[in-house]
Amino acid sequence: MSKISPIEWDLSDLYKSISDPQITKDKNKTKKLVKLFTESYKGKINKQGITAKKLTQAIGELEGIFSLIYKYGIYSSLIKSKDTSSETIAAFAQGIDEFINEQANQLLFFELELVQIPQKKIKDMLKDKALSEYKHYIEHELIFKPYRLNESEEIVMSKKAQTGSSAFVRLFNELNSNLKYELTVDGKIKELTYAELVPYLSNHPDRKLRQKAAESMSASLKDNSKLFAFILNTLLLDKKNNDEIRNYDYQEQSTYLGYQVDKEVVDKMVKVISSKYTISEKFYLHKKNVLGLKELYEWDRYSKVIDVEDTKYTWEESQEMVLDAFKEFSEEFYEIAKLFFDNKWIDAKVTKGKVAGAFCSLGLPDTHPYILLNFTGQLRDILTLAHELGHGIHAYMSRGQKLFQFWPSTAVAEIASVFCESIVFDKLINQIESKEQKAELLGDKIQDIFATIFRQTSFHLFEQDIHRARREEGELSIDRFGELFQNRLQEMFGTGLKLTDGHKNWWMPVGHFYNYNFYVFTYAFGETLATSLFAKYKKEGSKMVKQYTSALSQGGNRTPLELTEIMGADVKHKDFWINGLNLIDAYVTEFIELTK
């Protein structure tokens, strides 16, 4: 294999560096625009004289201000994710966060006055052609009307968050990114970050080394468990207090309203998925038999079932595979994806201090998305690249939307990413002639699906458990967190795989529990939905491509229900979710046949 040469970001189209004078110029411009906007509109939005034309103009000016704010907010977030160990960058990012918070607080009046416009009047105004461009944005704002506070109270909530929840989230992210895991490899002791540990932990061919990596992870987390538990307890209490202040009816309500999904739909999906954990159990029971092991443990979850040579891929080879697969699906997908490579909109190199995992920053309608991943040359990295490019393509196709209707609901954001991953997987597995290699790829895919659908559903149930327990029982102990986590995660494996006591600590580094409340269900939502849609594409071909791309181009201009209807999916019916899981069950059956 030739040398892996993943590309790194070029962020110069945002700013040249954290000392770029343009940042100061943009901040000064923002201050002036905020002052002018406040003088022009404060106290005038919910007045008799407001018209559709005036309101349209105000929203347009507000979008212009937030375009600037989001620009240096995005830049700050990207450079911080690239090097979490730099105190200079951390201080810069904190300063940007504080500035954004200060400016946003001065603009809070607009949303508060907007939702106070009488319902009949705003309904009539939305019939105007000009204001209809912001119809979805306004309707979404009105959803939160019962839970809004007055302006002074909202400002207090926002300012206190800087030294409250936001500060604890920052503490968690810095602790988690810089935590070291000790592992002896080839007789040498290494101190690894989580991103560097993962290749040894997940699918390294040496089972004993995987076990040592798992034990190292458990030990390091245990050593820091008091701080992790304190941070999460504090954030759980903060969420409880916020919900009580705003009078939300249940703990997930603010997230579901923000994502524009019905509780009934999420509950139905979770119930169906958790009832199908037997698919996971069946797979791992077979894996245990194939490997000739008495028991599988957490370090065996993502290990290979078939002992074939571990192929490594260069960055160039990976790029070619992904682009070729996209081109067969859609010329438009290919052309958009190519922009990411040609213009260095991707940062794929593993470096010290870089955050673990992968993500796509969607950017703004007048800029472009950015992708981060940690590329090590494994096949899984190629599928991760395809996954994040799905997000990027989705964002790029949504650029025709207004800023406030640009970002898709988080509930459907994973559809595009999982679908693109399926496009690449399908091409790869059809190219393979060897029965053993096909089984290896299929086994890896199945385990990745389990990690997304079943594991994230277990995470969602665990998150519901800890929020409920924190409200009913008070501060939770480390053991209580571990007990709830272990119970939910063990359910998905049944008798197929046994989680050890050390695994009880593995809730600690899961960033979603700290950064975003009740976000994880969207992974299962997107994966199951995308699996069903991909089967639809295989059956219908170009007809489905047209429906699918039409939905993606809507960005955040439609609710998840409206978007899935455009795609031809009925998420309200349990059979839809069952059909998606049946396809996964078929994968498992095919895998068992291949490996008998």
HUZI-V981326 format. One record per residue. N is the residue number from 1. RES is the residue in one small letter. PHI is phi as a letter, one per 30 degrees, with the letter a starting at -180 (999 if undefined). D_FIRST is the distance of its C-alpha to the first C-alpha in Angstrom with 1 decimal. Layout:
n	res	phi	d_first
N	RES	PHI	D_FIRST
N	RES	PHI	D_FIRST
This chain:
n	res	phi	d_first
1	m	999	0.0
2	s	d	3.7
3	k	d	6.5
4	i	d	8.2
5	s	b	11.5
6	p	d	14.1
7	i	d	17.5
8	e	b	20.7
9	w	e	24.2
10	d	b	26.7
11	l	c	30.0
12	s	d	32.2
13	d	d	33.8
14	l	c	35.3
15	y	b	36.1
16	k	d	34.7
17	s	a	35.0
18	i	d	37.3
19	s	c	39.9
20	d	e	39.9
21	p	e	43.6
22	q	d	43.1
23	i	d	42.7
24	t	d	46.3
25	k	d	47.6
26	d	d	46.2
27	k	d	47.7
28	n	d	51.0
29	k	d	50.9
30	t	d	50.3
31	k	e	53.3
32	k	d	55.5
33	l	d	54.4
34	v	d	54.9
35	k	d	58.4
36	l	d	59.4
37	f	d	58.1
38	t	d	60.0
39	e	d	63.2
40	s	d	63.0
41	y	b	62.3
42	k	d	63.0
43	g	i	65.9
44	k	c	66.0
45	i	d	63.5
46	n	c	65.7
47	k	b	68.9
48	q	e	71.2
49	g	d	70.3
50	i	d	66.5
51	t	b	65.5
52	a	d	62.4
53	k	d	62.1
54	k	d	62.3
55	l	d	59.9
56	t	d	57.4
57	q	d	57.7
58	a	d	57.3
59	i	d	54.2
60	g	d	52.7
61	e	d	53.5
62	l	d	52.1
63	e	d	48.8
64	g	d	48.7
65	i	d	49.2
66	f	d	46.5
67	s	d	44.0
68	l	d	44.4
69	i	e	44.4
70	y	d	41.2
71	k	e	39.5
72	y	d	39.6
73	g	d	39.3
74	i	d	35.9
75	y	d	34.8
76	s	e	36.1
77	s	d	34.2
78	l	d	30.9
79	i	d	30.9
80	k	d	32.2
81	s	d	29.3
82	k	d	26.9
83	d	b	28.7
84	t	d	31.1
85	s	d	31.8
86	s	d	33.5
87	e	d	37.3
88	t	d	37.8
89	i	d	35.8
90	a	d	37.5
91	a	d	40.9
92	f	d	40.1
93	a	d	39.0
94	q	d	42.1
95	g	d	44.3
96	i	d	42.9
97	d	e	43.5
98	e	d	47.0
99	f	d	47.7
100	i	d	46.5
101	n	d	48.6
102	e	d	51.6
103	q	d	51.5
104	a	d	50.8
105	n	d	53.8
106	q	d	56.0
107	l	c	54.9
108	l	e	55.4
109	f	e	58.9
110	f	d	57.6
111	e	d	56.1
112	l	d	59.1
113	e	d	61.6
114	l	e	59.6
115	v	d	59.9
116	q	c	63.6
117	i	d	64.5
118	p	e	66.7
119	q	e	64.9
120	k	d	67.2
121	k	d	66.8
122	i	d	63.0
123	k	d	62.9
124	d	d	65.2
125	m	d	63.1
126	l	d	59.9
127	k	d	61.6
128	d	d	61.5
129	k	e	58.9
130	a	d	57.6
131	l	d	57.2
132	s	d	55.7
133	e	d	52.4
134	y	c	52.3
135	k	e	53.7
136	h	d	50.8
137	y	e	50.5
138	i	d	54.2
139	e	d	54.4
140	h	d	51.5
141	e	d	53.4
142	l	d	56.6
143	i	e	55.0
144	f	d	55.0
145	k	e	58.6
146	p	d	60.0
147	y	c	57.6
148	r	d	58.1
149	l	c	60.1
150	n	d	62.2
151	e	d	60.7
152	s	d	61.6
153	e	d	60.3
154	e	d	57.0
155	i	d	56.6
156	v	d	57.4
157	m	d	54.8
158	s	d	52.1
159	k	d	53.0
160	k	d	53.2
161	a	d	49.7
162	q	d	48.4
163	t	c	49.7
164	g	c	49.4
165	s	e	46.6
166	s	d	44.4
167	a	d	44.7
168	f	d	43.7
169	v	d	40.7
170	r	d	39.6
171	l	d	40.2
172	f	e	38.1
173	n	d	35.2
174	e	d	35.2
175	l	d	35.7
176	n	d	32.9
177	s	d	30.3
178	n	c	31.1
179	l	d	31.7
180	k	c	29.7
181	y	c	28.6
182	e	d	28.5
183	l	b	26.0
184	t	c	25.5
185	v	b	21.8
186	d	h	21.4
187	g	i	25.0
188	k	c	24.7
189	i	d	26.5
190	k	c	24.7
191	e	c	26.5
192	l	c	24.5
193	t	d	25.4
194	y	d	25.5
195	a	d	22.4
196	e	d	20.5
197	l	d	22.4
198	v	e	21.6
199	p	e	18.1
200	y	d	20.0
201	l	d	23.0
202	s	d	22.0
203	n	b	19.5
204	h	d	18.1
205	p	d	18.4
206	d	d	20.9
207	r	d	24.2
208	k	d	26.1
209	l	d	23.7
210	r	d	24.1
211	q	d	27.8
212	k	d	27.9
213	a	d	26.0
214	a	d	28.7
215	e	d	31.5
216	s	d	30.4
217	m	d	30.4
218	s	e	33.8
219	a	d	35.2
220	s	d	34.2
221	l	d	35.6
222	k	d	38.7
223	d	d	39.3
224	n	c	39.3
225	s	d	41.0
226	k	d	44.3
227	l	d	43.0
228	f	e	40.8
229	a	d	43.9
230	f	d	46.2
231	i	d	44.1
232	l	d	43.8
233	n	e	47.5
234	t	d	48.5
235	l	d	46.5
236	l	d	47.9
237	l	d	51.4
238	d	d	50.8
239	k	d	49.9
240	k	d	53.0
241	n	d	55.2
242	n	d	53.8
243	d	d	54.4
244	e	d	57.9
245	i	d	58.7
246	r	c	57.6
247	n	i	59.2
248	y	d	56.2
249	d	d	57.1
250	y	a	54.0
251	q	d	51.0
252	e	c	48.4
253	q	d	50.7
254	s	d	49.6
255	t	d	45.9
256	y	d	47.0
257	l	d	49.3
258	g	d	46.7
259	y	d	44.2
260	q	i	47.1
261	v	b	46.6
262	d	d	49.4
263	k	e	49.6
264	e	e	50.6
265	v	d	47.3
266	v	d	45.1
267	d	d	47.3
268	k	d	47.2
269	m	d	43.4
270	v	d	43.1
271	k	d	45.7
272	v	d	44.0
273	i	d	40.5
274	s	d	41.9
275	s	d	43.9
276	k	c	40.7
277	y	e	39.0
278	t	d	39.7
279	i	d	36.6
280	s	d	34.5
281	e	e	36.5
282	k	e	36.2
283	f	d	32.4
284	y	d	32.2
285	l	d	34.9
286	h	d	32.9
287	k	e	29.7
288	k	d	31.8
289	n	d	33.1
290	v	d	29.8
291	l	d	28.4
292	g	i	31.8
293	l	c	32.5
294	k	d	36.0
295	e	a	34.9
296	l	c	32.1
297	y	b	32.0
298	e	e	30.5
299	w	d	27.3
300	d	c	26.9
301	r	e	27.4
302	y	c	23.8
303	s	d	22.3
304	k	d	20.8
305	v	c	23.5
306	i	c	21.5
307	d	d	19.5
308	v	c	16.5
309	e	d	12.9
310	d	d	11.6
311	t	d	8.8
312	k	c	6.9
313	y	c	7.1
314	t	d	7.2
315	w	d	10.9
316	e	d	11.3
317	e	d	10.2
318	s	d	12.5
319	q	e	15.2
320	e	d	15.4
321	m	d	15.7
322	v	d	18.4
323	l	d	20.3
324	d	d	20.5
325	a	d	22.0
326	f	d	24.4
327	k	d	25.5
328	e	d	26.5
329	f	d	28.6
330	s	a	30.1
331	e	d	29.9
332	e	d	31.2
333	f	e	28.5
334	y	d	25.9
335	e	d	27.7
336	i	d	28.3
337	a	d	24.7
338	k	d	23.5
339	l	e	25.9
340	f	d	24.1
341	f	d	20.9
342	d	d	23.0
343	n	c	25.4
344	k	h	23.3
345	w	c	25.2
346	i	b	22.2
347	d	b	21.3
348	a	c	18.1
349	k	d	17.1
350	v	d	18.1
351	t	b	20.9
352	k	d	23.9
353	g	i	26.9
354	k	d	25.2
355	v	d	26.6
356	a	d	24.8
357	g	i	24.0
358	a	a	24.1
359	f	a	27.0
360	c	b	28.2
361	s	d	31.1
362	l	d	33.1
363	g	i	34.7
364	l	b	38.0
365	p	e	39.3
366	d	c	39.4
367	t	b	36.0
368	h	a	32.7
369	p	d	30.6
370	y	b	27.9
371	i	c	25.0
372	l	b	23.6
373	l	a	20.7
374	n	c	18.4
375	f	d	14.9
376	t	c	12.5
377	g	j	9.8
378	q	d	12.0
379	l	d	13.7
380	r	d	16.9
381	d	d	15.8
382	i	d	15.6
383	l	d	19.1
384	t	d	20.3
385	l	e	19.4
386	a	d	21.3
387	h	e	24.1
388	e	d	24.7
389	l	d	24.6
390	g	e	27.3
391	h	d	29.4
392	g	d	28.7
393	i	d	29.7
394	h	e	32.8
395	a	d	33.9
396	y	d	33.3
397	m	d	35.4
398	s	c	38.1
399	r	d	38.9
400	g	d	42.1
401	q	d	43.6
402	k	d	45.8
403	l	e	44.3
404	f	d	46.2
405	q	b	45.0
406	f	d	41.4
407	w	d	39.6
408	p	d	39.4
409	s	e	41.0
410	t	e	38.5
411	a	d	39.6
412	v	c	37.9
413	a	d	35.1
414	e	d	32.6
415	i	d	33.4
416	a	d	31.4
417	s	d	28.3
418	v	d	28.3
419	f	d	29.1
420	c	d	26.1
421	e	d	23.9
422	s	d	25.7
423	i	e	25.1
424	v	d	21.3
425	f	e	21.5
426	d	d	23.9
427	k	d	21.7
428	l	d	18.7
429	i	d	21.0
430	n	d	22.8
431	q	d	19.8
432	i	d	19.0
433	e	c	21.0
434	s	d	20.3
435	k	d	23.0
436	e	d	21.1
437	q	d	18.2
438	k	d	20.9
439	a	d	22.8
440	e	d	19.9
441	l	d	19.4
442	l	d	23.2
443	g	d	23.8
444	d	d	21.5
445	k	d	23.4
446	i	e	26.7
447	q	d	26.1
448	d	d	25.2
449	i	d	28.4
450	f	e	30.4
451	a	d	29.2
452	t	d	30.4
453	i	d	33.6
454	f	d	34.9
455	r	d	33.7
456	q	d	34.8
457	t	d	38.1
458	s	d	38.6
459	f	e	37.8
460	h	d	40.4
461	l	d	43.0
462	f	d	42.3
463	e	d	42.8
464	q	d	46.1
465	d	d	47.1
466	i	d	46.7
467	h	d	48.4
468	r	d	51.2
469	a	d	51.5
470	r	d	51.6
471	r	d	54.5
472	e	c	56.4
473	e	c	55.7
474	g	i	55.1
475	e	d	52.4
476	l	c	49.9
477	s	d	48.9
478	i	e	45.4
479	d	d	46.3
480	r	d	47.6
481	f	e	44.4
482	g	d	42.4
483	e	d	44.8
484	l	d	44.6
485	f	d	40.8
486	q	d	40.4
487	n	d	43.0
488	r	d	41.4
489	l	d	37.8
490	q	d	38.9
491	e	e	40.7
492	m	d	37.6
493	f	c	36.4
494	g	h	39.8
495	t	c	39.7
496	g	d	36.0
497	l	a	34.6
498	k	c	36.5
499	l	d	36.1
500	t	d	37.1
501	d	d	39.5
502	g	d	36.7
503	h	d	35.5
504	k	e	38.8
505	n	d	37.5
506	w	d	34.5
507	w	d	36.6
508	m	d	36.6
509	p	d	33.3
510	v	d	33.6
511	g	d	34.3
512	h	d	36.0
513	f	d	38.9
514	y	c	39.7
515	n	d	38.7
516	y	b	39.9
517	n	d	42.6
518	f	h	42.0
519	y	d	38.9
520	v	d	36.8
521	f	d	38.6
522	t	d	37.1
523	y	d	33.7
524	a	d	35.4
525	f	e	37.5
526	g	d	34.6
527	e	d	32.4
528	t	d	35.3
529	l	d	36.6
530	a	d	33.3
531	t	d	32.7
532	s	d	36.2
533	l	d	35.7
534	f	d	32.5
535	a	d	34.5
536	k	d	37.2
537	y	d	34.8
538	k	d	33.6
539	k	d	37.3
540	e	c	38.7
541	g	i	36.0
542	s	e	37.0
543	k	d	40.2
544	m	d	38.3
545	v	e	35.9
546	k	d	39.0
547	q	d	40.5
548	y	d	37.3
549	t	d	36.7
550	s	d	40.4
551	a	d	40.2
552	l	d	37.2
553	s	d	39.0
554	q	d	41.9
555	g	h	40.0
556	g	c	42.6
557	n	d	45.5
558	r	b	46.1
559	t	d	46.3
560	p	e	43.7
561	l	d	46.2
562	e	d	46.8
563	l	d	43.1
564	t	d	42.5
565	e	d	45.6
566	i	d	44.2
567	m	d	41.1
568	g	i	43.4
569	a	c	43.0
570	d	c	46.0
571	v	d	44.8
572	k	d	48.4
573	h	c	48.5
574	k	d	47.0
575	d	d	46.1
576	f	d	43.5
577	w	d	41.7
578	i	d	42.3
579	n	d	40.8
580	g	d	37.5
581	l	d	37.4
582	n	d	38.3
583	l	d	35.1
584	i	d	33.1
585	d	d	35.2
586	a	d	34.4
587	y	e	30.6
588	v	d	31.5
589	t	d	33.7
590	e	d	31.0
591	f	d	28.6
592	i	d	31.3
593	e	d	31.9
594	l	d	28.3
595	t	c	28.2
596	k	d	31.7
